[in-house]
Amino acid sequence: MTSRLERLIDQGVGRVPADIVLKGGSFFDLVTGEVVRSDIAIGADRIVGTSGTYVGETEIDISGRIVVPGFIDTHLHIESSLVTPHEFDRCVLPYGVTTAICDPHEIANVLGTAGIEFFLDSALETIMDIRVQLSSCVPATHLETAGADLPIERLLPFRHHPKVIGLAEFMNFPGVIHKDPVCMAKLDTFQGGHIDGHAPLLSGNDLNGYLAAGIRTEHECTTATEALEKIRKGMHILVREGSVSKDLAALIPIITERLSPYLALCTDDRNPLDIAEQGHLDHMIRTAIANGVEPLAIYRAASISAARAFGLSDRGLVAPGWRADLVVLDSLEGCRAEMVFSAGRRVTDALFSTRKPVAPIGLDSVKARAINAAHFGVPAREGETSVIGVMPGKIITEHRRYRLPVKGNETAVDLANDIIKVAVIERHGKNGNQANGFVQGFGLKKGAIASTVGHDSHNICVVGVNEDDMARAANRLGEIQGGFVVVEDGKVTGEIALPIAGLMSLEPYEKVRDTLHHLRKAAFALGATLEEPFLQLAFLPLPVIPHLKISDRGMVDVDKFALIG
């Protein structure tokens, strides 16, 4: 009896028909940069023939189309798409993303190892190849209250899981540089394996020390200058374009044929509404080419360079013997997927129906105490007050200082300068902490917006003009077990329930997408000027991104890695 391997060889030679043959089109050779007119023969999960003519048991006419390798999203948190891994699979795979390297950091910060297990179980069922990095910083820092704690001992049981690549983004770069024992234990265990980086604005000798720990990838570069230093020091740069963090435009100068072997693409955080309106990695590719990037450079970054950076040696080229992750496009410039193959299987609704479901978890994770308007008071003080300065399209915030108005014995909002209140409320049922402060840049003139998506510990974060509305929004999140809420004049005008760990919906991605559209309109009715106010809100409590943030423990000076007294 002919073995599987023997059959693949026979198909490649042409002795027997291939399982599938794409006929009449061309493929983009990412080695030479040529567009090659050719049949593409597929046997089982791999390509068995190119640059020739083949007969297939199934033949598909792709005349006038061009085939490229499947795209690889090298860093993302599926939770931030607000849907389950199964729904993310169904939403994103048709755009040509055949591999996603995720860090279940968000759900792990809420539920611990149970969250990682949920993602690994899901990854075994999805059509897309979802690979998992083990969350390295749970909690992310000592400056916040998380729902879980994952020392190295709790990560080790997952290390050799077939879907695990390595250690996820090491955000606590001060802990690396100063040799924090918890950080050192994790880094030491994963020496020789993949360790993902996260070091915004780090440079010079501090960067050298960080890299000496064996860290090789970075998705936090926001300027070409920063990226070039890191490339010169051996890092593989993951160019990011998400719903909030939009670094593509700033990094266009480094996306060249010469540097493309050291680049990859990622989204980090992208919601279904933006995917529906713009696309996913295909949007990045189209945008880059429209801004003068050579197609060879950007397509390499989207596939073969990404695969090599993460040790996925079986994918990234349209060539015999390589995994048949393929995208049939209208054109290189248009980059619109007309057909997608994942491990040799044509992506269809019927294919998605073959997956086994994975039961949701964490449906009772919002355990915050009831809040009233008085809880949002900020005592009056002499001199200037620290204000978080939001920068549209970036998760970096500025540390601004203003002399704010005083009403009675409390510091008040300053709508003339777009300064409103922000609060973070511990929601894991551990200590009931709450910290209040001020933020500039949301544009709100009334009402409040609240969320249980608050990187990285995912406590309740609320911004608002009116304390009564802020309390109503925060309390509503407890009633719906997490999500986003918009309140105006005491009335909930928009909401989406995210009951899986307070992060993900139980609904299909289409319903989430449509609900987000309504939610945005409700936020804009309050005066919100940010393109993505909810995910921008979610990054205000992230105390590993410069310069000023807020956690349930207080305002955080990230540059000093300390709470502000």
NORMO-V923373 format. One record per pair of residues at least 4 apart in sequence whose ideal C-beta (glycine too) atoms are under 6 Angstrom apart, sorted by the first residue. I is the first residue (numbers start at 1). GAP is how many residues later the second one is. If there is no record, write none. Layout:
[[I,GAP] [I,GAP]]
This chain:
[[2,4] [2,5] [8,35] [8,40] [10,5] [10,6] [11,5] [11,7] [11,32] [11,37] [12,36] [12,37] [12,308] [17,38] [17,39] [17,40] [18,23] [18,24] [18,25] [18,30] [18,36] [18,38] [19,23] [19,24] [19,38] [20,22] [20,36] [20,38] [21,18] [21,20] [21,33] [21,35] [21,38] [22,18] [22,38] [22,40] [23,16] [23,36] [23,38] [24,37] [24,38] [24,39] [25,37] [25,40] [26,9] [26,10] [26,11] [26,40] [27,9] [27,40] [27,291] [28,7] [28,40] [29,5] [29,7] [30,270] [30,274] [30,287] [33,263] [38,12] [38,13] [39,14] [39,15] [40,10] [40,27] [41,7] [41,8] [41,13] [42,5] [42,282] [42,302] [43,5] [44,300] [45,279] [45,298] [45,299] [46,277] [46,278] [47,273] [47,275] [47,277] [48,272] [49,5] [49,271] [62,266] [65,263] [66,263] [67,251] [67,259] [67,261] [68,231] [68,259] [69,234] [69,247] [69,248] [69,249] [70,28] [70,255] [70,257] [71,25] [71,26] [71,210] [71,231] [72,27] [72,231] [72,234] [73,24] [73,27] [73,193] [73,194] [73,208] [74,27] [74,164] [74,190] [74,192] [74,232] [75,144] [75,163] [75,191] [75,193] [76,26] [76,191] [76,192] [77,26] [77,28] [77,29] [78,7] [78,10] [78,24] [79,27] [79,28] [79,424] [79,425] [80,189] [81,7] [81,190] [82,189] [82,423] [82,430] [83,4] [83,5] [83,421] [83,422] [83,426] [83,429] [84,420] [85,37] [85,41] [87,4] [87,422] [88,4] [89,4] [89,37] [89,38] [89,39] [90,262] [91,181] [91,418] [92,5] [92,188] [93,35] [93,254] [94,246] [95,184] [95,185] [95,187] [95,242] [96,186] [96,231] [96,241] [96,244] [97,183] [97,184] [98,227] [98,244] [99,30] [100,30] [101,30] [101,209] [102,30] [103,30] [103,32] [103,65] [103,66] [104,4] [104,11] [104,12] [104,15] [105,30] [106,397] [107,4] [107,8] [107,394] [107,396] [108,7] [108,8] [108,27] [108,30] [109,29] [109,37] [109,347] [109,348] [109,349] [110,37] [110,255] [110,348] [110,391] [111,4] [111,251] [111,390] [112,36] [113,41] [114,247] [118,243] [119,13] [120,12] [120,41] [120,43] [121,237] [122,236] [123,7] [123,9] [123,40] [125,230] [125,231] [126,4] [127,215] [127,224] [131,32] [131,34] [132,31] [132,32] [133,32] [133,33] [133,35] [133,63] [134,21] [134,24] [134,33] [134,34] [135,33] [136,31] [136,32] [136,34] [136,50] [137,34] [137,35] [138,10] [138,12] [139,7] [140,31] [140,316] [140,404] [141,402] [143,400] [143,408] [143,410] [143,413] [144,313] [144,407] [145,281] [145,285] [145,288] [145,407] [146,311] [147,281] [150,4] [152,33] [152,34] [152,37] [158,6] [165,29] [165,145] [166,27] [166,28] [166,29] [167,23] [167,28] [168,28] [169,27] [169,29] [170,28] [170,45] [171,27] [171,373] [172,11] [173,26] [173,29] [173,37] [174,4] [174,387] [175,5] [175,8] [176,7] [176,34] [176,37] [177,29] [177,32] [179,5] [184,4] [187,26] [190,5] [191,23] [195,19] [195,20] [196,21] [197,18] [197,20] [197,21] [198,22] [199,11] [200,20] [200,345] [201,345] [202,4] [202,5] [203,4] [203,26] [211,4] [211,22] [216,20] [217,19] [217,21] [218,12] [218,17] [218,19] [219,19] [219,21] [219,47] [221,5] [221,6] [221,16] [222,25] [222,28] [223,27] [224,27] [224,29] [224,30] [227,10] [227,24] [227,27] [230,5] [231,6] [231,31] [236,26] [236,73] [237,26] [238,26] [238,28] [239,12] [239,26] [240,5] [240,7] [240,26] [240,28] [241,5] [241,7] [241,43] [242,25] [242,26] [242,27] [242,28] [243,26] [243,27] [243,28] [243,31] [243,289] [243,292] [244,151] [244,288] [244,291] [244,292] [245,23] [245,150] [246,147] [247,4] [248,36] [252,39] [254,5] [255,33] [255,38] [255,42] [255,43] [256,41] [257,37] [257,39] [257,40] [259,4] [260,37] [260,40] [260,41] [260,45] [261,44] [263,38] [263,42] [264,37] [264,41] [264,42] [264,45] [265,16] [265,19] [265,36] [265,37] [269,266] [270,4] [272,237] [272,240] [272,241] [273,240] [273,243] [273,244] [274,4] [275,5] [276,237] [278,5] [279,4] [281,21] [282,53] [285,13] [285,17] [285,50] [286,49] [288,5] [288,10] [289,4] [289,6] [289,44] [293,4] [293,5] [295,4] [295,37] [300,4] [300,5] [301,4] [303,13] [304,12] [304,13] [307,5] [307,8] [307,9] [314,9] [315,8] [315,10] [317,5] [324,17] [324,20] [325,17] [326,15] [327,10] [327,13] [328,10] [328,11] [329,6] [330,4] [330,6] [340,7] [341,5] [342,5] [345,6] [347,4] [360,140] [362,138] [362,139] [363,136] [365,136] [365,137] [366,61] [366,112] [366,115] [366,116] [366,136] [367,62] [368,57] [368,59] [368,92] [368,110] [369,63] [370,105] [371,4] [371,100] [371,103] [371,104] [372,99] [373,94] [373,95] [373,98] [376,45] [376,47] [376,60] [376,91] [376,94] [377,33] [378,32] [378,33] [378,58] [380,26] [380,29] [380,30] [380,31] [384,17] [384,19] [385,19] [386,169] [386,178] [387,13] [387,15] [387,32] [387,51] [387,53] [388,9] [388,51] [388,160] [389,8] [389,9] [389,11] [389,51] [390,7] [390,51] [391,5] [392,138] [395,144] [395,150] [396,149] [396,150] [397,151] [398,149] [399,148] [399,149] [404,7] [404,10] [405,7] [405,9] [406,5] [407,5] [413,7] [413,8] [413,52] [414,5] [418,22] [419,19] [419,21] [420,24] [420,43] [420,45] [421,43] [422,15] [422,17] [422,41] [422,128] [423,13] [423,39] [424,11] [424,35] [424,37] [424,117] [424,126] [424,127] [424,128] [425,9] [425,34] [425,35] [425,49] [426,5] [426,6] [426,7] [426,33] [426,126] [427,32] [427,33] [433,119] [435,115] [435,117] [435,119] [437,113] [437,118] [439,24] [442,21] [442,86] [443,84] [443,85] [443,86] [444,21] [444,82] [444,83] [444,84] [445,82] [446,19] [446,80] [447,22] [447,40] [447,41] [447,79] [448,14] [448,16] [448,21] [448,22] [448,25] [448,39] [449,14] [449,37] [449,74] [450,12] [450,23] [450,24] [450,27] [450,35] [451,10] [451,33] [451,86] [451,87] [452,8] [452,25] [452,30] [452,50] [453,50] [453,85] [454,4] [454,5] [454,7] [454,84] [454,87] [455,83] [455,84] [455,87] [459,93] [460,14] [460,17] [461,76] [461,79] [461,80] [462,8] [462,11] [462,12] [464,5] [464,6] [469,18] [472,15] [472,18] [473,12] [473,14] [476,9] [476,16] [477,8] [480,17] [481,18] [482,16] [482,17] [482,20] [483,13] [483,14] [483,15] [484,12] [484,35] [484,50] [485,10] [486,7] [486,8] [486,36] [486,37] [487,5] [488,5] [493,29] [494,24] [494,25] [494,28] [496,19] [496,23] [498,4] [498,5] [498,6] [498,7] [500,4] [505,7] [507,4] [507,5] [523,5] [523,10] [524,4] [528,5] [530,6] [532,4] [540,10] [541,9] [541,10] [542,7] [543,6] [543,8] [543,13] [543,15] [546,12] [546,13] [547,11] [547,12] [549,7] [549,9] [550,5] [551,5] [553,10] [554,9] [555,9] [556,7] [557,5] [557,7]]
